[in-house]
Amino acid sequence: MDETKLMEFVHKAVADVGTLLSGSMTVIGDRLGLYQAMAGAGSLTAEELADRTETAERYVREWLAAQAATGYVVYDGDDRYSLPDEHAIPLTDETSPACVIGAFETALASVHSTDRLTESFRTGHGVGWGEHHHDLYEGCERFFRPGYRANLVAAWLPALDGVVPKLEAGARVADVGCGHGASTILMAEAFPSSAFIGFDAHEPSITAARKRAAHEGVGDRARFEVATAHDFPGSYDLVCFFDCLHDMGDPVGACAHVRSALAPGGTVLLVEPMAGDRVEDNLNPVGAAYYGFSTLLCTPNSLSQDVGTALGAQAGEARLRDIVTSAGFTSVRRVAETPFNMVLEVTA
């Protein structure tokens, strides 16, 4: 036994306990507007922050100390704390691609299913997307939306061969597995001549997406329907999968249905979590987060459906290519990437 290695791991494990608890602290800070109140405010005491947010000073004092211990806020001495600008953007600015606040909400909702998933490990049974804590669905949208806002219209769609001119002239677009419709609405805002339909099997998400589209003023060209990737109707010039193909029980069958729904010369935009093709390629902080989400959410969801392929959130480009070519597509091209996503163009 190497006592040094033993204690190094003990310290890592204790740090991870703090990280787990910090996730809850972060969600509390977001919900109560604590981060927003600290952003740009300089050095504050617990009493001053509590006054700004109409919260209880004793709780806020403990929260600030916990946040300082994890490095989220800075302890300035004399019972004063500050939130650096570089920390405020990821925690408060949901228009920035650096914003990660939604990931905490998603993670906290995921761990609510720990008891259920422990039993699933024993039985091999799945847990469907709609069976998780209700905060999961908004958190997931908040996590992915900043990246879509920064990249979808500005970079990803222009990287597809000939797609933007079609959208500008007037195309039909299906957004499969659309969730709350963030990606659908962004495209509808950018291309008013085109018609967009978001499909998702989770009815509460479709209801939320319809409300969002109406609120954003694009309800005339962005509509939402309850349907799966295997049975959505219509013919489309562009079909999109945003961070959802790996969640599906039968991704080959889903892609085969998409192929049949493509108009001549149509294109598939496949956006998936960034991953290498080997486990050792993904042993990094992003991989750790995605493997965790995959264990708690993505793999159980796939196993709850027919076929149960269970790609997982770190499938990698080679495995994704196998999926789409098995469905009859002949061309797969990586056209863009971010630290969190890879973007593939798929054509027949």
GISUL-V998960 format. One record per run of one state. SS is the DSSP state (H for helix, E for strand, C for the rest). FROM is the first residue (numbers start at 1). LEN is the number of residues. If there is no record, write none. Layout:
SS,FROM,LEN  SS,FROM,LEN
This chain:
C,1,2  H,3,29  C,32,2  H,34,5  C,39,5  E,44,2  H,46,8  C,54,3  H,57,13  C,70,4  E,74,4  C,78,2  E,80,3  C,83,2  H,85,8  C,93,8  H,101,11  C,112,2  H,114,10  C,124,5  H,129,3  C,132,3  H,135,25  C,160,3  H,163,7  C,170,2  E,172,5  C,177,5  H,182,9  C,191,4  E,195,6  C,201,2  H,203,13  C,216,6  E,222,5  C,227,9  E,236,7  C,243,2  H,245,3  C,248,3  H,251,11  E,262,12  C,274,5  H,279,4  C,283,2  H,285,19  C,304,13  H,317,10  C,327,4  E,331,7  C,338,3  E,341,7  C,348,1
